[in-house]
């Protein structure tokens, strides 16, 4: 088996790079030789993964956080479409959120993790594709593997990723603090949400999460019933309500106990279209894609059933 690794050297505040000799030894022990590629800038993981898959590598391991895993998955899905090359995705999680790995219940010990990866069989899982408007006003698209969302989550992403404490404090604490602080200045945005061929839902919202996985935001179980291989998204809509009450009830999300909250609506579907209503600039909510915020709505989210082969 040809194994490639895409390493984000700044993941976890540089912790993964510091611990890399132990991780590399575990990879050699269970897989033999592998090829290492390091990222230097945003978007590199996508390109490096595409190159590895196109070159015939059977397994590409994303070593980093959720953003790295998402970019690697994006590159592998592009390679499958452009070159007909299907490479499996492996995970060595280390980063700020690690929510996708949390949903998979991966072991924390690196040797146990790599042995589990070596012994595993490839598992076909769903992926998502989102088309949106980037920060320059151009149409853009990319794949995602965990959760894409819009509204408050996009603002939180930008605040977390710019916070100098990132990698120095716990992800849960950082996301919680930034969620509360951004929410206090957040203005609810009026949008139209259309799921498949259903009747549109028009509402002022704090958040709309289009979930393939269950967790985001450093441990929030926003979509407790989501499954990676059921061919559908769980769509969680948080409508406008008292900010003080919503902040108080934020604890419910960490345990997935918010299903019956009066401000929550949960739908299921394969395609979701979200459009701003009223004044465009005021309601063009920020998009979040696996922990990164590259643009705004209008956006279209589509499920790709069984498109990715996960080995972990």
LOKE-89000 format. One line per 10 residues: number of its first residue (from 0); for each residue x, y, z of C-alpha. Coordinates in steps of 0.25 Angstrom, whole numbers. Each point is the difference from the previous one (the first is absolute). Layout:
REM LOKE-89000
NUM> X Y Z; ...
REM end
This chain:
REM LOKE-89000
0> 0 0 0; 5 14 -4; -2 9 12; 1 15 -1; -1 10 12; -4 15 -1; 5 7 12; -4 13 5; 12 4 9; -8 11 7
10> -11 -9 5; -3 1 14; 9 12 2; 12 -8 -6; -3 -12 10; -1 -10 -12; 13 5 -6; 7 -2 13; -5 -14 2; 2 -4 -14
20> 12 -9 3; -9 -9 8; -12 0 -10; 10 -3 -12; 6 -12 8; -14 -5 2; -4 1 -15; 13 -7 -4; -3 -11 10; -13 -3 -5
30> 0 4 -15; 15 0 -3; 5 12 -9; -8 12 -3; 1 13 -7; -1 13 8; -5 13 -6; -1 12 9; -10 12 -2; 5 14 0
40> -13 8 -2; -15 -1 0; -4 -9 -12; 13 -8 -1; -6 -12 6; -11 -1 -11; 11 1 -11; 10 -10 7; -11 -10 2; -5 1 -14
50> 14 -2 -5; 3 -12 9; -13 -7 -5; 2 3 -14; 14 -6 1; -6 -13 5; 1 1 15; -10 -10 6; -1 7 14; 1 15 3
60> 1 4 15; -4 13 4; 9 4 12; -6 13 6; -14 6 4; -13 0 -6; 4 10 -11; 11 -9 -4; -9 -12 -1; -10 7 -8
70> 10 6 -10; 6 -14 -1; -14 -6 -3; -2 11 -10; 12 -4 -7; -3 -15 0; -14 3 -5; 5 9 -11; 10 -11 -4; -11 -10 -1
80> -8 9 -9; 12 5 -9; 9 -13 -1; -9 -11 5; 10 -3 11; -7 -4 13; 10 1 12; -5 -3 14; 0 11 11; 8 -2 13
90> 0 9 12; 10 4 10; -8 11 7; 7 12 8; -6 14 -1; -9 10 6; -14 -7 -2; 3 -15 -4; -15 -1 -1; -1 -10 -12
100> 10 -9 8; -9 1 13; -12 -5 -8; 8 -12 -4; 5 -3 14; 14 -2 -4; 11 -4 10; 9 11 5; 12 -8 2; 8 1 -13
110> 5 -14 -1; -14 -5 3; -6 9 -10; 10 -4 -11; -1 -15 3; -15 2 -1; 1 7 -14; 9 -11 -5; -9 -11 5; -13 7 -5
120> -8 -3 -13; -3 12 -9; -14 5 3; -9 8 -10; -5 13 6; -8 12 -5; 6 13 -3; -6 13 -3; 2 11 -11; -3 15 2
130> -1 11 -10; 1 14 6; 5 14 -2; 14 2 4; 6 13 7; 3 6 -13; -14 -2 -5; 3 -11 -10; -7 -13 0; 8 -12 6
140> -3 -14 4; 7 -11 9; -3 -13 7; -1 -2 14; -1 -13 9; -5 5 13; -9 12 2; -3 12 -9; -8 11 6; -3 15 0
150> -3 12 9; 6 1 13; 10 -12 -2; 7 7 -12; 2 12 9; 5 -9 11; 10 -7 -9; 6 13 -4; 2 4 14; 6 -13 5
160> 9 -1 -12; 5 14 3; 1 -2 15; 15 0 5; -4 -10 10; -3 -10 -10; 8 -13 3; 3 5 14; -13 -2 7; -10 -11 -1
170> -9 0 -13; -13 -1 8; 4 12 9; 4 8 -12; -12 -3 -9; -10 2 12; 6 14 3; 0 4 -15; -14 -5 -2; -5 8 12
180> 8 13 -4; -4 -1 -15; -14 -3 4; -2 12 8; 3 9 -12; -6 -9 -10; -12 5 -8; -10 -10 -4; -1 -2 -15; -13 -2 -8
190> 2 -12 -10; -8 -9 -8; 3 -15 2; -4 -11 -11; 2 -14 3; -2 -9 -12; -13 3 -6; -7 4 13; -6 13 3; 10 11 3
200> 2 4 14; 1 15 2; 6 4 14; 9 9 7; 11 -9 5; 13 -1 9; 5 -13 -7; -3 -10 -11; 8 -12 1; 1 -10 -12
210> 5 -12 7; 7 -13 -5; 7 -2 13; -5 2 15; 10 10 6; 5 14 -3; 5 12 8; 10 -7 9; -10 -11 5; -14 5 -2
220> -9 -12 -4; -8 9 -10; -6 -12 -8; -1 -11 10; -7 -10 -10; 9 3 -12; 6 -12 -7; 12 0 -10; -6 -11 -8; -15 3 -1
230> 0 8 -13; -7 12 7; 4 13 7; -6 3 14; -4 15 -2; 0 7 14; -6 14 0; 1 9 12; -10 11 -1; 1 14 6
240> -4 0 15; 5 7 12; 15 1 0; 1 -2 15; -9 -12 0; 8 -6 -12; 13 2 7; -5 -6 13; -5 -12 -8; 13 -2 -8
250> 4 -11 10; -11 -8 -6; 7 -1 -13; 13 -6 6; -9 -13 4; -9 0 -12; -12 4 8; -5 11 -8; -9 -8 -9; -13 5 6
260> 5 14 3; -11 10 -5; 10 8 -9; 5 -13 -7; -6 -6 -12; 7 -13 -6; -2 -5 -14; 6 -10 -9; 3 0 -15; 10 -1 -11
270> 1 14 -5; -1 13 7; -1 14 -6; 1 12 9; -2 14 -5; 0 14 7; -13 7 0; -2 15 1; 13 9 -1; 11 -9 -6
280> 12 5 8; -7 0 13; -5 -15 -1; 11 -6 -8; 4 -9 11; 14 -5 2; 3 -15 -4; 7 -10 8; 6 -12 -7; 7 -10 10
290> 5 11 9; 4 10 -11; -8 12 -5; 3 3 -14; -12 8 -5; -15 2 1; -14 -4 -4; -7 -2 -10; 5 -14 1; -4 -14 -4
300> 3 -12 7; -1 -14 -6; 3 -14 6; 9 -10 -8; -4 -13 5; 12 -10 3; 10 9 -8; 11 -1 10; 8 -12 5; 4 1 14
310> 10 -8 7; 1 1 15
REM end
